[in-house]
Amino acid sequence: MPGPDGPAVIRSTLRQQIADALRDEILAGRLVPGQEFTVKEIADQYGVSATPVREALVNLSAQGLLDSVQHRGFRVHEHTLADYRGMLQARGLIADAIFREVATTAAHHSVPAASFVSVRRRGEEAARAAAAGDLTVLIGYDLRFWRELSALFGNAYLSDFLHRLRVQSWVCAVPHLRREAERGGDLRGRLWSRHLDLVEALTCHDAVLAHAIVAEYNAHSLDLVEGLAASGGQEARPGKGPDPHSPQAPA
């Protein structure tokens, strides 16, 4: 006779698979900001029951990727430039704390260089995709790169929090980047690609340099997205995120 946790584990796995698939649809630009859908539509699309779909959608809502629309279903959240500034500020502060600890730990406890091998491989692929302007490939490798790199800190809560912030910031930036590509803009050379520089800084236990690289990354990302938003005619809506006139916090 199956144990009491059997069905729950299966359902939880299905819920996560659906949530991951929908997140990837948003990152790929196939689900666009403001787009609405129902639990039934998603359940029919994936050929599953409504329960794991509803749980997946609630999960994505908790992550700030979807909004629940009463009596209508769910809507892809529409982020503002003020939201994006707040995300960069938050992820910079978390990354700075993590990488300071990574450098300190490596310096005093001799974390083997082998710990960075997989991270470096992810960074190489991300940098290659950035240079080629391949946004889809870049996002996949970039998220893996930062998740593995932050995991070296050993604090699963901070690592998970940073990952969620990075997903949110990509979701916020994707509409601007994909719109630029769709109208013929070339993203080659415009996407941040210093992943390996960051790995080398941490391998050498240089927290100051790692801090500078992350700060430069955030400034680069903000300049790019704000520039694309301005050319697309989008303005940040009031009442969301931090004061748009406040200086960006360093990473």
C-alpha beads as a LAMMPS data file, in Angstrom:
LAMMPS data file: protein, C-alpha beads

251 atoms
250 bonds

1 atom types
1 bond types

-500.0 500.0 xlo xhi
-500.0 500.0 ylo yhi
-500.0 500.0 zlo zhi

Masses

1 110.0

Atoms # bond

1 1 1 0.000 0.000 0.000
2 1 1 1.531 3.367 -0.955
3 1 1 2.612 5.661 1.826
4 1 1 0.708 8.860 2.588
5 1 1 3.398 11.014 0.954
6 1 1 3.396 9.217 -2.420
7 1 1 0.642 11.130 -4.262
8 1 1 1.780 14.436 -2.752
9 1 1 5.305 13.940 -4.044
10 1 1 4.032 13.133 -7.542
11 1 1 1.691 16.112 -7.536
12 1 1 4.420 18.398 -6.243
13 1 1 6.763 17.294 -9.026
14 1 1 4.087 17.899 -11.675
15 1 1 3.301 21.284 -10.181
16 1 1 6.971 22.269 -10.369
17 1 1 7.277 21.022 -13.947
18 1 1 4.302 23.135 -14.997
19 1 1 5.613 26.166 -13.112
20 1 1 9.037 25.784 -14.765
21 1 1 7.450 25.407 -18.208
22 1 1 5.324 28.537 -17.780
23 1 1 8.280 30.494 -16.441
24 1 1 10.243 29.496 -19.543
25 1 1 7.319 30.602 -21.728
26 1 1 7.456 34.028 -20.087
27 1 1 11.235 34.257 -20.460
28 1 1 10.934 33.243 -24.118
29 1 1 8.405 35.998 -24.728
30 1 1 5.632 33.584 -25.733
31 1 1 3.621 34.681 -22.703
32 1 1 3.742 38.472 -22.744
33 1 1 3.081 41.032 -19.989
34 1 1 -0.637 41.574 -19.512
35 1 1 -1.643 38.316 -21.215
36 1 1 -4.475 36.518 -19.421
37 1 1 -5.323 32.824 -19.250
38 1 1 -7.359 30.424 -17.130
39 1 1 -6.451 27.320 -15.172
40 1 1 -8.499 25.260 -17.634
41 1 1 -6.612 26.623 -20.638
42 1 1 -3.269 25.669 -19.124
43 1 1 -4.561 22.296 -17.953
44 1 1 -5.850 21.530 -21.462
45 1 1 -2.588 22.696 -23.008
46 1 1 -0.500 20.319 -20.882
47 1 1 -3.078 17.537 -20.670
48 1 1 -3.227 17.475 -16.857
49 1 1 -5.805 18.068 -14.153
50 1 1 -6.598 21.510 -12.812
51 1 1 -5.138 20.952 -9.340
52 1 1 -1.380 20.948 -10.143
53 1 1 -1.927 23.772 -12.650
54 1 1 -3.642 25.933 -10.049
55 1 1 -0.840 25.202 -7.569
56 1 1 1.791 26.088 -10.193
57 1 1 0.053 29.367 -11.031
58 1 1 -0.253 30.307 -7.364
59 1 1 3.463 29.527 -6.976
60 1 1 4.362 31.808 -9.898
61 1 1 2.117 34.506 -8.445
62 1 1 4.023 34.291 -5.167
63 1 1 7.246 34.807 -7.157
64 1 1 5.856 37.988 -8.702
65 1 1 5.591 36.588 -12.238
66 1 1 1.787 36.351 -12.425
67 1 1 -1.186 38.253 -11.029
68 1 1 -4.392 36.574 -9.925
69 1 1 -7.428 38.128 -11.637
70 1 1 -10.628 37.527 -9.678
71 1 1 -13.151 35.365 -11.548
72 1 1 -10.976 35.461 -14.690
73 1 1 -7.807 33.495 -13.997
74 1 1 -4.251 34.813 -14.113
75 1 1 -2.326 37.525 -15.930
76 1 1 1.386 37.827 -16.699
77 1 1 2.636 40.586 -14.421
78 1 1 3.530 43.893 -16.067
79 1 1 6.752 45.233 -14.521
80 1 1 7.854 48.848 -14.621
81 1 1 11.290 50.397 -14.885
82 1 1 11.004 51.281 -11.197
83 1 1 10.466 47.579 -10.477
84 1 1 13.612 46.777 -12.442
85 1 1 15.690 49.311 -10.527
86 1 1 14.482 47.789 -7.277
87 1 1 15.360 44.278 -8.466
88 1 1 18.879 45.343 -9.403
89 1 1 19.359 47.019 -6.050
90 1 1 18.142 43.962 -4.148
91 1 1 20.056 41.375 -6.162
92 1 1 23.209 43.483 -5.935
93 1 1 23.060 43.608 -2.151
94 1 1 22.482 39.849 -1.905
95 1 1 25.205 39.013 -4.430
96 1 1 27.694 41.259 -2.654
97 1 1 27.083 39.508 0.673
98 1 1 27.346 36.064 -0.912
99 1 1 30.526 36.745 -2.850
100 1 1 32.228 38.443 0.056
101 1 1 31.668 35.240 2.046
102 1 1 32.774 33.028 -0.851
103 1 1 36.048 34.922 -1.144
104 1 1 36.609 34.864 2.623
105 1 1 35.823 31.158 2.886
106 1 1 38.076 30.321 -0.052
107 1 1 40.915 32.318 1.422
108 1 1 40.766 30.718 4.855
109 1 1 39.542 27.211 4.113
110 1 1 41.091 26.606 0.678
111 1 1 37.984 25.843 -1.357
112 1 1 39.428 23.755 -4.192
113 1 1 39.599 25.290 -7.644
114 1 1 37.591 22.294 -8.853
115 1 1 34.568 23.852 -7.154
116 1 1 34.552 26.502 -9.860
117 1 1 34.906 24.154 -12.854
118 1 1 31.193 23.735 -13.565
119 1 1 30.518 27.414 -12.849
120 1 1 33.273 28.422 -15.261
121 1 1 31.780 26.169 -17.947
122 1 1 28.379 27.818 -17.509
123 1 1 30.058 31.209 -17.651
124 1 1 31.830 30.366 -20.904
125 1 1 28.552 29.346 -22.530
126 1 1 26.752 32.429 -21.209
127 1 1 29.504 34.751 -22.444
128 1 1 29.480 33.059 -25.851
129 1 1 25.711 33.460 -26.145
130 1 1 25.919 37.108 -25.048
131 1 1 28.551 37.848 -27.686
132 1 1 26.355 36.211 -30.328
133 1 1 23.249 38.087 -29.158
134 1 1 21.448 34.780 -28.554
135 1 1 19.061 35.829 -25.807
136 1 1 17.337 32.468 -25.278
137 1 1 20.580 30.551 -24.792
138 1 1 22.051 33.358 -22.676
139 1 1 19.163 33.368 -20.202
140 1 1 19.370 29.627 -19.648
141 1 1 23.101 29.544 -19.031
142 1 1 23.112 32.833 -17.101
143 1 1 20.541 31.560 -14.595
144 1 1 22.474 28.318 -14.130
145 1 1 25.742 30.224 -13.792
146 1 1 24.498 32.484 -11.004
147 1 1 22.663 29.681 -9.214
148 1 1 25.758 27.461 -9.099
149 1 1 28.040 30.345 -8.201
150 1 1 25.825 31.513 -5.339
151 1 1 25.493 27.909 -4.111
152 1 1 29.206 27.966 -3.245
153 1 1 28.194 30.211 -0.358
154 1 1 26.381 27.283 1.212
155 1 1 23.314 29.243 2.357
156 1 1 20.383 27.753 0.434
157 1 1 18.028 30.552 1.503
158 1 1 20.232 33.314 0.089
159 1 1 20.984 31.308 -3.043
160 1 1 17.284 30.686 -3.678
161 1 1 16.414 34.329 -3.004
162 1 1 19.054 35.528 -5.462
163 1 1 17.816 33.045 -8.076
164 1 1 14.263 34.354 -7.767
165 1 1 15.469 37.920 -8.107
166 1 1 17.463 37.014 -11.180
167 1 1 14.457 35.298 -12.771
168 1 1 12.314 38.345 -12.006
169 1 1 14.868 40.751 -13.450
170 1 1 15.158 38.681 -16.640
171 1 1 11.359 38.589 -16.929
172 1 1 11.332 42.373 -16.563
173 1 1 14.088 42.907 -19.156
174 1 1 12.965 40.309 -21.716
175 1 1 10.110 42.306 -23.319
176 1 1 12.466 45.216 -24.056
177 1 1 15.251 42.973 -25.362
178 1 1 12.975 40.849 -27.534
179 1 1 11.176 43.895 -28.921
180 1 1 14.553 45.306 -29.933
181 1 1 15.452 42.045 -31.688
182 1 1 12.073 41.832 -33.424
183 1 1 12.438 45.282 -34.950
184 1 1 15.853 44.421 -36.348
185 1 1 18.086 45.625 -33.526
186 1 1 21.324 43.692 -33.093
187 1 1 21.963 42.520 -29.521
188 1 1 25.472 41.275 -30.286
189 1 1 27.993 43.013 -28.065
190 1 1 25.273 44.743 -26.046
191 1 1 24.585 42.004 -23.475
192 1 1 26.761 41.636 -20.369
193 1 1 29.369 38.907 -20.798
194 1 1 31.909 39.215 -17.957
195 1 1 30.950 35.936 -16.296
196 1 1 34.481 34.545 -16.439
197 1 1 35.950 37.758 -15.000
198 1 1 33.720 37.286 -11.972
199 1 1 34.755 33.649 -11.591
200 1 1 38.437 34.610 -11.732
201 1 1 37.955 37.325 -9.122
202 1 1 36.330 34.856 -6.731
203 1 1 38.887 32.148 -7.472
204 1 1 41.571 34.657 -6.440
205 1 1 39.540 35.564 -3.303
206 1 1 39.233 39.174 -4.540
207 1 1 35.919 40.328 -3.059
208 1 1 36.626 43.962 -3.958
209 1 1 37.012 43.144 -7.644
210 1 1 33.947 40.860 -7.533
211 1 1 31.978 43.735 -6.023
212 1 1 33.130 46.076 -8.802
213 1 1 32.223 43.568 -11.534
214 1 1 28.714 43.015 -10.131
215 1 1 28.202 46.772 -9.756
216 1 1 29.295 47.274 -13.357
217 1 1 26.918 44.509 -14.439
218 1 1 23.952 46.138 -12.729
219 1 1 24.788 49.552 -14.170
220 1 1 25.180 48.034 -17.639
221 1 1 21.833 46.206 -17.360
222 1 1 20.017 49.310 -16.157
223 1 1 21.454 51.510 -18.918
224 1 1 20.524 48.963 -21.578
225 1 1 16.948 48.373 -20.433
226 1 1 16.258 52.059 -19.764
227 1 1 17.613 52.936 -23.197
228 1 1 15.454 50.323 -24.894
229 1 1 12.396 51.383 -22.889
230 1 1 12.953 55.026 -23.884
231 1 1 13.244 54.122 -27.555
232 1 1 10.082 52.043 -27.234
233 1 1 8.159 54.848 -25.570
234 1 1 7.614 53.089 -22.222
235 1 1 7.667 55.112 -19.038
236 1 1 7.833 53.802 -15.481
237 1 1 4.438 53.982 -13.799
238 1 1 4.266 55.837 -10.466
239 1 1 3.791 54.069 -7.202
240 1 1 5.838 50.979 -8.022
241 1 1 9.269 50.125 -6.680
242 1 1 11.827 52.574 -5.268
243 1 1 12.097 56.260 -6.056
244 1 1 13.325 56.411 -9.689
245 1 1 15.466 59.446 -8.826
246 1 1 17.364 57.745 -6.037
247 1 1 20.883 56.538 -6.859
248 1 1 21.337 52.852 -7.557
249 1 1 22.876 51.020 -4.637
250 1 1 26.219 49.394 -5.421
251 1 1 26.284 45.622 -5.735

Bonds

1 1 1 2
2 1 2 3
3 1 3 4
4 1 4 5
5 1 5 6
6 1 6 7
7 1 7 8
8 1 8 9
9 1 9 10
10 1 10 11
11 1 11 12
12 1 12 13
13 1 13 14
14 1 14 15
15 1 15 16
16 1 16 17
17 1 17 18
18 1 18 19
19 1 19 20
20 1 20 21
21 1 21 22
22 1 22 23
23 1 23 24
24 1 24 25
25 1 25 26
26 1 26 27
27 1 27 28
28 1 28 29
29 1 29 30
30 1 30 31
31 1 31 32
32 1 32 33
33 1 33 34
34 1 34 35
35 1 35 36
36 1 36 37
37 1 37 38
38 1 38 39
39 1 39 40
40 1 40 41
41 1 41 42
42 1 42 43
43 1 43 44
44 1 44 45
45 1 45 46
46 1 46 47
47 1 47 48
48 1 48 49
49 1 49 50
50 1 50 51
51 1 51 52
52 1 52 53
53 1 53 54
54 1 54 55
55 1 55 56
56 1 56 57
57 1 57 58
58 1 58 59
59 1 59 60
60 1 60 61
61 1 61 62
62 1 62 63
63 1 63 64
64 1 64 65
65 1 65 66
66 1 66 67
67 1 67 68
68 1 68 69
69 1 69 70
70 1 70 71
71 1 71 72
72 1 72 73
73 1 73 74
74 1 74 75
75 1 75 76
76 1 76 77
77 1 77 78
78 1 78 79
79 1 79 80
80 1 80 81
81 1 81 82
82 1 82 83
83 1 83 84
84 1 84 85
85 1 85 86
86 1 86 87
87 1 87 88
88 1 88 89
89 1 89 90
90 1 90 91
91 1 91 92
92 1 92 93
93 1 93 94
94 1 94 95
95 1 95 96
96 1 96 97
97 1 97 98
98 1 98 99
99 1 99 100
100 1 100 101
101 1 101 102
102 1 102 103
103 1 103 104
104 1 104 105
105 1 105 106
106 1 106 107
107 1 107 108
108 1 108 109
109 1 109 110
110 1 110 111
111 1 111 112
112 1 112 113
113 1 113 114
114 1 114 115
115 1 115 116
116 1 116 117
117 1 117 118
118 1 118 119
119 1 119 120
120 1 120 121
121 1 121 122
122 1 122 123
123 1 123 124
124 1 124 125
125 1 125 126
126 1 126 127
127 1 127 128
128 1 128 129
129 1 129 130
130 1 130 131
131 1 131 132
132 1 132 133
133 1 133 134
134 1 134 135
135 1 135 136
136 1 136 137
137 1 137 138
138 1 138 139
139 1 139 140
140 1 140 141
141 1 141 142
142 1 142 143
143 1 143 144
144 1 144 145
145 1 145 146
146 1 146 147
147 1 147 148
148 1 148 149
149 1 149 150
150 1 150 151
151 1 151 152
152 1 152 153
153 1 153 154
154 1 154 155
155 1 155 156
156 1 156 157
157 1 157 158
158 1 158 159
159 1 159 160
160 1 160 161
161 1 161 162
162 1 162 163
163 1 163 164
164 1 164 165
165 1 165 166
166 1 166 167
167 1 167 168
168 1 168 169
169 1 169 170
170 1 170 171
171 1 171 172
172 1 172 173
173 1 173 174
174 1 174 175
175 1 175 176
176 1 176 177
177 1 177 178
178 1 178 179
179 1 179 180
180 1 180 181
181 1 181 182
182 1 182 183
183 1 183 184
184 1 184 185
185 1 185 186
186 1 186 187
187 1 187 188
188 1 188 189
189 1 189 190
190 1 190 191
191 1 191 192
192 1 192 193
193 1 193 194
194 1 194 195
195 1 195 196
196 1 196 197
197 1 197 198
198 1 198 199
199 1 199 200
200 1 200 201
201 1 201 202
202 1 202 203
203 1 203 204
204 1 204 205
205 1 205 206
206 1 206 207
207 1 207 208
208 1 208 209
209 1 209 210
210 1 210 211
211 1 211 212
212 1 212 213
213 1 213 214
214 1 214 215
215 1 215 216
216 1 216 217
217 1 217 218
218 1 218 219
219 1 219 220
220 1 220 221
221 1 221 222
222 1 222 223
223 1 223 224
224 1 224 225
225 1 225 226
226 1 226 227
227 1 227 228
228 1 228 229
229 1 229 230
230 1 230 231
231 1 231 232
232 1 232 233
233 1 233 234
234 1 234 235
235 1 235 236
236 1 236 237
237 1 237 238
238 1 238 239
239 1 239 240
240 1 240 241
241 1 241 242
242 1 242 243
243 1 243 244
244 1 244 245
245 1 245 246
246 1 246 247
247 1 247 248
248 1 248 249
249 1 249 250
250 1 250 251
